[in-house]
Amino acid sequence: MQPDTVTVIAGRPAKQPGAPLNAPITLASSFHAGGDFEYGRHGNPAYESFEQVVGELEGGRALAFASGIATAAATLGLVEPGAVVVLPRHGYNGTTSLVQSGPYEVRLIDPSDTEGSIAAFAGADLVWLESPTNPAMEVGDLPTLVSAAKDAGALVAVDNTFRTPLRDRPLSYGADIVAHSASKLLGGHSDLVLGVMATADDALFERLLQHRSLHGAIPGALESFLAARGVRTLAVRLDRAESSAAVLADRLKAHPAVSEVRYPGFGTMVCFVIDDPEHAQRTTESSRVITHATSLGGVESTWERRRRFPAEPETIPAGLIRLSVGIEAVEDLWADIEAALG
């Protein structure tokens, strides 16, 4: 069955007369004893609908978490203090900050440098990969990197937020864990904070489930319902936004105010550089259609100058703008960009 179809039909209640089409929001902290659920910290029917969809799409078993960063914390819980952790030098700064604040030996890599990355895997306990990286848009050869990291004996996790399982399925080529900020493209409507991860290893799944239960990093029932509803339209949203992103990237390359465009040829994210950071900041504050806001992956286009955040590495250009392309008419988006650049 095609993934586009899976997004629509997976995780539904049994087809019985009078049954609802959608899994209901179960607002309960406790359940009658003797069934599949006892207490809300250990599970809820609302989680399972979303988890079933993501699990089928990724080719494993999925677990929803309270946030995307909670999936990174759960992954770190699989290794011991002092472990060697490898992650992208320009990856999502929430993950980088989390790892660097812990008792780990941290090695930073450029995933687009295959040989350099593989050299850093020697003796690693955990390798966390992103491709494209956020926001530098560095693209790595993920199958090769995953295979090399596994050969080095490392646990391998891939942040699949940018690509989604409709564009890449890292479990299929050997990754141990795939993680998402479901607040982004999976949910797609900027109305929830949620994370989800999947694994094809049953023993690993049980360890992650135990971490979620013991640390209390559980999602809300409403957020899980909204995420399941959002993923139903992922295929059409992704196709529309990706098509527009390609058009906008080409036009930005020809604009005299833009010195560099970073777009890998797929996905909904376009990053571009204006040499003058003040000009870049004014640009993001001058749009009428595109929303000046952080985060990404919603139906509405958003942009921001990433170096406005102190945690962003100084190696990210001060005038780099991260544009998350939504599903608006592409000509309206371009007219807004042109006006803001001017």
C-alpha positions in Angstrom: 0.0 0.0 0.0 1.3 3.4 -0.9 2.4 5.7 2.0 -0.1 8.4 0.9 -2.9 5.9 1.5 -1.4 4.8 4.8 -1.6 8.4 6.1 -5.4 8.3 5.6 -6.4 4.8 6.7 -4.0 3.7 9.4 -4.8 4.2 13.1 -8.6 4.2 12.6 -11.1 2.4 14.9 -12.4 -1.0 13.7 -15.0 -0.7 10.9 -18.1 -1.6 12.8 -21.7 -0.3 12.4 -22.1 2.8 14.4 -18.3 3.1 15.2 -16.6 6.5 14.8 -14.2 7.1 11.9 -11.7 8.7 14.2 -10.3 7.6 17.5 -12.0 9.7 20.1 -10.2 12.0 22.5 -10.0 10.0 25.8 -9.8 12.6 28.6 -9.0 10.2 31.5 -6.2 9.9 33.9 -7.4 6.5 35.3 -9.1 3.5 33.8 -11.1 0.6 35.2 -8.7 -2.1 36.3 -8.1 -5.3 34.3 -7.9 -3.8 30.8 -5.2 -2.6 28.5 -4.9 0.8 30.3 -4.6 1.4 34.1 -3.2 4.9 34.5 -2.7 7.7 32.0 1.1 8.0 32.4 1.4 4.5 30.9 -0.9 4.9 27.9 -4.1 6.3 26.5 -6.2 5.2 23.5 -5.7 8.7 21.9 -1.9 8.1 21.7 -2.3 4.8 19.9 -4.1 6.2 16.8 -1.2 8.6 16.0 1.4 6.0 17.0 -0.1 3.4 14.6 0.0 5.8 11.7 3.6 6.8 12.3 4.7 3.3 13.0 3.2 2.0 9.7 4.7 4.9 7.8 8.2 4.4 9.3 8.2 0.6 9.2 8.4 0.1 13.0 6.6 0.7 16.3 6.1 4.3 17.3 5.8 6.1 20.6 4.5 9.7 21.0 6.2 12.0 23.5 5.4 15.4 25.0 7.7 17.2 22.6 10.3 16.7 19.9 13.1 17.4 22.4 11.7 14.7 24.7 12.5 12.2 22.0 16.1 13.3 22.0 16.1 13.0 25.8 14.7 9.5 25.6 17.4 8.6 23.1 20.1 9.9 25.4 18.6 7.8 28.2 19.8 4.8 26.3 23.5 5.5 26.8 25.5 5.9 30.0 27.1 9.1 31.4 30.4 9.7 29.7 29.2 8.2 26.4 30.6 9.5 23.1 27.8 11.2 21.3 28.2 12.4 17.6 25.8 14.9 16.2 25.7 17.6 13.4 27.6 20.8 14.0 24.7 22.8 12.6 21.8 20.6 13.7 18.7 21.7 15.6 20.1 23.8 18.4 17.6 22.4 21.0 19.1 18.9 20.5 22.7 20.3 20.5 22.1 22.3 23.7 20.6 19.2 25.4 23.5 17.0 24.5 26.2 19.6 25.4 24.6 20.2 28.8 24.9 16.5 29.7 27.7 14.3 30.9 28.8 13.3 27.4 31.8 13.5 25.2 30.4 15.4 22.2 31.8 15.2 18.6 30.4 17.6 16.0 30.3 16.6 12.3 29.3 18.0 9.0 27.1 15.2 7.5 27.9 16.4 4.0 31.5 15.4 4.7 31.1 11.6 4.5 34.7 10.7 5.2 35.1 13.1 8.0 31.9 12.0 9.6 32.8 8.3 9.4 36.1 9.0 11.0 34.2 10.6 14.0 32.2 7.5 14.5 35.1 5.5 15.9 34.4 4.6 19.5 31.0 6.4 19.4 28.1 5.2 21.6 25.4 7.2 19.9 25.2 8.9 16.5 22.4 11.4 16.0 21.9 12.4 12.4 20.0 15.1 10.5 19.9 15.6 6.8 19.2 18.3 5.8 20.6 20.0 8.9 18.6 22.7 10.6 19.2 25.5 9.5 22.4 25.1 7.5 20.7 22.6 5.1 23.8 20.4 4.9 22.8 17.1 3.2 24.5 13.9 4.0 24.4 10.4 2.4 22.3 8.9 5.2 22.4 5.3 4.1 26.2 5.3 4.0 26.5 7.2 7.3 24.0 4.9 9.1 25.8 1.8 7.8 29.2 3.2 8.9 27.9 4.2 12.3 26.4 0.7 12.9 29.7 -0.9 11.8 31.4 1.2 14.4 29.1 -0.2 17.1 27.1 2.9 17.7 23.4 3.3 18.4 22.0 5.3 15.4 19.1 7.8 15.5 17.9 9.9 12.6 15.8 13.1 13.0 13.4 12.8 10.1 11.4 15.9 10.8 12.4 17.7 7.6 12.0 14.8 5.2 9.0 12.9 6.9 8.5 9.2 6.2 7.0 10.2 2.8 10.4 11.2 1.6 12.7 8.9 3.6 12.5 5.9 5.9 15.7 5.5 7.9 14.7 2.3 9.6 14.6 0.6 6.2 18.4 1.1 5.8 19.4 0.2 9.4 18.8 3.2 11.7 17.9 2.1 15.2 15.6 5.0 15.9 13.8 7.6 13.8 12.5 10.8 15.6 10.2 13.7 14.7 9.1 16.9 16.1 5.4 16.2 15.3 4.7 19.9 15.9 6.1 20.4 12.4 5.1 18.7 9.2 3.3 15.7 10.7 0.9 17.8 12.7 1.1 20.6 10.1 -1.1 23.3 11.6 1.0 25.0 14.3 -1.5 24.0 17.0 0.4 21.4 19.0 3.7 20.5 20.7 4.4 16.8 20.3 7.2 14.4 19.5 7.2 10.9 18.1 9.8 8.2 17.6 9.8 4.8 16.0 12.0 1.7 16.1 11.9 -1.7 14.5 13.7 -3.3 17.5 11.2 -4.6 20.1 13.7 -4.5 23.0 14.6 -0.9 22.2 10.9 -0.1 22.0 10.3 -1.4 25.5 13.2 0.6 26.9 11.9 3.8 25.3 8.4 3.1 26.6 9.8 2.6 30.1 11.7 5.9 29.8 8.5 7.7 28.8 6.6 6.2 31.7 9.2 6.8 34.3 10.1 10.3 33.2 6.5 11.3 32.6 7.2 12.7 29.0 3.8 11.7 27.9 1.8 13.5 25.2 -1.7 15.0 25.8 -4.8 13.3 24.5 -5.9 16.4 22.6 -2.4 16.9 21.0 -2.3 13.2 20.0 -5.8 13.6 18.4 -4.7 16.7 16.5 -1.5 15.1 15.3 -3.4 12.1 14.0 -5.8 14.4 12.2 -2.9 16.5 10.8 -1.1 13.5 9.4 -4.2 12.6 7.3 -3.3 15.5 4.9 0.5 15.2 5.0 0.8 13.9 1.5 -1.1 16.7 -0.2 0.4 19.4 2.1 3.9 18.2 1.5 3.5 17.9 -2.3 2.1 21.5 -2.5 4.6 23.1 -0.2 7.5 21.3 -1.8 6.5 22.4 -5.3 6.3 26.0 -4.1 9.6 25.8 -2.3 11.4 24.7 -5.5 9.9 27.7 -7.4 10.8 30.2 -4.6 14.4 28.8 -4.3 15.0 29.3 -8.1 13.7 32.9 -7.9 15.6 33.8 -4.8 18.8 32.7 -6.6 18.3 35.4 -9.2 17.4 38.2 -6.7 20.2 40.8 -6.3 19.7 41.2 -2.5 20.3 37.4 -2.0 23.9 36.2 -1.8 23.3 32.5 -1.3 20.3 30.0 -1.4 20.4 26.7 0.3 17.8 24.3 -1.0 18.6 20.6 -1.5 16.1 20.1 -4.3 13.4 18.5 -2.1 11.4 19.4 1.0 9.6 22.5 2.2 12.5 24.4 3.8 14.5 27.1 1.9 17.3 29.0 3.6 18.9 32.1 2.0 21.5 34.6 3.0 21.4 38.4 2.9 24.9 39.7 3.6 23.6 42.6 5.8 22.0 41.0 8.9 20.0 44.2 9.6 18.5 44.0 6.1 17.7 40.3 6.7 16.0 41.2 10.0 13.9 44.0 8.3 13.0 41.6 5.6 11.5 39.1 8.0 9.6 41.8 9.8 8.1 43.3 6.6 6.1 40.5 5.2 2.3 40.4 5.0 1.6 36.9 3.8 4.6 35.1 5.4 4.5 35.0 9.2 7.5 36.2 11.2 7.7 33.4 13.7 9.9 30.4 14.7 9.1 26.8 14.1 8.2 25.3 10.7 6.1 22.8 8.8 2.7 24.4 9.1 0.2 25.2 6.4 1.2 28.8 6.8 4.6 30.0 5.5 6.9 31.3 8.3 10.4 32.8 8.3 13.0 34.1 10.7 16.6 35.2 10.9 18.1 32.3 12.8 21.0 34.2 14.4 18.6 36.3 16.4 18.8 33.3 18.9 22.0 33.4 21.0 22.2 29.5 20.9 22.6 29.5 17.1 26.2 28.7 16.2 28.3 31.6 15.0 29.2 29.6 11.9 25.6 30.2 10.7 25.6 33.4 8.6 24.2 36.3 10.6 21.9 37.1 7.6 20.6 33.6 7.1 16.8 33.5 6.8 15.0 30.2 7.3 11.9 30.0 5.3 9.3 27.3 5.9 7.1 27.2 2.8 3.4 26.5 3.4 0.5 25.9 1.1 -0.4 29.4 0.0 -0.5 30.3 -3.6 3.1 30.5 -4.8 2.7 33.8 -6.7 1.4 35.4 -3.5 4.4 34.2 -1.6 6.8 35.5 -4.2 5.1 38.9 -4.3 5.4 39.1 -0.5 9.1 38.0 -0.6 9.9 40.6 -3.3 8.2 43.4 -1.4 9.9 42.5 1.9 13.3 42.2 0.3 12.9 45.7 -1.1 
